[in-house]
Amino acid sequence: MRKRPFLWFILPGFVLYTLFSVYPIFSALQISFNRWDGIGEKTFVGFDNYIELFTNKELFGQLTGAFRNSVTLFLLNALAVLPAQLYMAYLLYSGIRGHRFFQAMIFSPQFIATPVIVFMGTLIFDGNIGVFNKLLETVGLEAWTRPWLGLPELGIFVVWVMVAWSGIGVGMIFFLGAMKMISHEVMEAAYLEGASYWRRFFSIVLPQIKTTVLNMLILTYIFAMTMFDFSFILGGVSGGINRSVDVMALFFYRIAFGDNSAVGGTMNVNAMGMGTTIACVMFAVIFIVALIQVVLTYRRTED
């Protein structure tokens, strides 16, 4: 410790990280190997919980449905929201008139609580009094009006619209901060050389912030796999009509604490055992993708 005094500065953070992050992971893994209702005695069952999760038709059907919806959220955010965040960040970086006002307005939904956002979303997409249907009727598209909140095939897309509106400003701020770190001399030189607005974006700005883009992509994936509040508030613990808004985190909650557990409803002697099994599967899926992203980022940085 005398030769490495910096370890004293690392130690407090390392202890807290181990206590609140590393230990819970290994504790959850240990619980997943047991049959436990969360109250009584644990019974060691090895990999039986994992085997049941992937062989029980009901559980596996809920798992695949929740995973499919989470992946759908990720793809929609990656293919639609992330490019929009890049575009808006570049507009603000270019110093358009009123850019400070637009920056505040786009980021402002972060200050609105999720229940309020879902409530506003239900007022917009309600089949009877919804603003969206009224707008369609106003422009002469009455045939397109739908009970948007009552169509299972559209449930996850309604959730995505709410999520995208509330979170689009976060990624925009990340990208804007990365763009402001680009050398002004490089941008001025490109401008003097006659590079167009979009040429500067694709040839200078985008390559300079590629690491930020990759990081935002993995953060988007983690968010999609761990999102809970929007689906829970909109569809309840069951995940809406035909589980149309069910996601991975809500599936875990439902098995561990919801209508299938000894704590929250119908008696289930293995609520915590199966719930932590689902949590461990979620962790493995997220960790593998994050690891791939770190490797790709490292290689790009080295290049």
C-alpha positions, 0 to 999 in steps of 0.5 A, a space after each residue: 500500500 505504501 508503494 501504491 498509495 492510489 489504492 487508498 483512493 480506489 478502495 472506498 469505491 471498490 468496496 461499495 461496488 462490490 457490496 452493491 453490484 458484485 455481491 448481488 449478482 453472485 447472490 442471485 446466481 446462488 438463489 437461482 440454483 434453489 427452489 424458494 418462495 422467498 420466505 421459507 427454507 431453500 431447497 437446492 435443485 441445481 439447474 432444474 430452474 433453468 431447465 424448467 424455464 426453457 422446457 415449460 411451454 407457458 414459461 418459455 412462451 412468456 420468455 420469448 414474447 417478452 424478449 421479442 418485445 424488448 428486442 423490438 424496442 431496441 431495434 426501433 430505438 436503434 434504427 429510428 430514435 438514434 439517427 434522430 438524436 444524431 440529426 438534432 444534435 448536429 443541428 444544435 451543434 451547427 448553431 441554428 437560430 434558437 438552438 438553446 431554446 430547442 435544446 431545452 425543449 427537447 430535453 425537457 421530457 426528462 423532468 416529467 414523471 413516467 406515470 404522467 407521460 403514460 397518462 398523456 399517451 393514453 389521452 392521445 391514443 384513446 380510441 374515443 377521445 384521443 387526440 390522434 384519432 381526432 387529428 386523423 378525422 380533421 385531415 380526412 383520414 377517418 378510415 385510419 382511426 383505431 382503438 390504438 390502446 386496444 390492439 395487441 399487435 400495436 401495443 409495443 409500438 405505443 409503448 415505444 412512442 412514449 419511450 422515444 418521446 421521453 428519452 430522445 433528449 438524453 442521447 441528443 445531449 450525449 452526441 452534442 457533448 461529443 460533437 463539441 469536443 471536435 476541433 474547431 480548426 478541423 471544421 473550419 478547414 473543411 468549410 474553407 475547402 468547400 465541404 458541404 453541410 452533410 459532407 462535414 457530418 459524414 466525413 468529419 463529425 460522425 467518424 470523430 464520435 463513433 465511440 460515443 455512437 457505439 456506447 449509446 447503442 449499447 446503452 439503448 440495448 441495456 435500456 430496452 432489456 431492463 425497461 419496466 415502468 412504461 409497460 407496467 403502468 400501461 399494461 399492468 403486471 400481466 403485460 397488457 392484452 395478450 401480453 402485448 406490452 410485456 418486456 423482460 423486466 416485467 416478466 421477471 417481476 411478474 414471476 418473482 413478485 406479481 400474480 404468480 408469487 407467494 408475495 403478490 398473489 397466487 401461491 407459488 412455491 418457487 417464486 424467488 427461485 424462478 424469478 432470479 433464474 430469469 434475472 440471471 438469464 437477463 444478465 447473461 444476455 445483456 453481459 454478452 452483448 456488452 462484452 462484444 461492444 467493448 471488444 469492438 470499441 477497443 479494436 476501433 480505438 486501436 485502429 
